């Protein structure tokens, strides 16, 4: 399991106080690094590189692509979709 590197920032993360439970952080979205984590599922925003997403799918990793939110309403919608 891994989180985005900004998950620890209490100024923008609603889980900053819990993020320390997850040791791995992702910054550059390197496919090899993600594959090395052996994830059951990868959740990625729609602005991520198509090649990155396809590489993970080619390796048999399920990938959920979420629309990158630009409003509070869209954040709530993304949370509902992911859950």
Steps between C-alpha positions, in 0.01 A plus 500: 500500500618852425373856513569815304794685653275792601281277718709611801431870448227609745440815297357301209443146625204386705692188603831657602459378859453140378742499206797390709344152518586452132878496446526535119456831314458558128626813331595427140257219419766267371336179371787281620472642851123443506535145365760431770239578765284216363175696534156343484366824353646830380286814520633775276372835374402541135788740440757225551688375193309250286819295460533468878142379536532259208825353633332420830202347322731298275655358818155387615457770764148641524504878454216734592533834322325779688416838352727761657263722700496877463229583753371382837202340325735305273713393798190357668402327176849347464485371858164336430630340179813366667312366800 
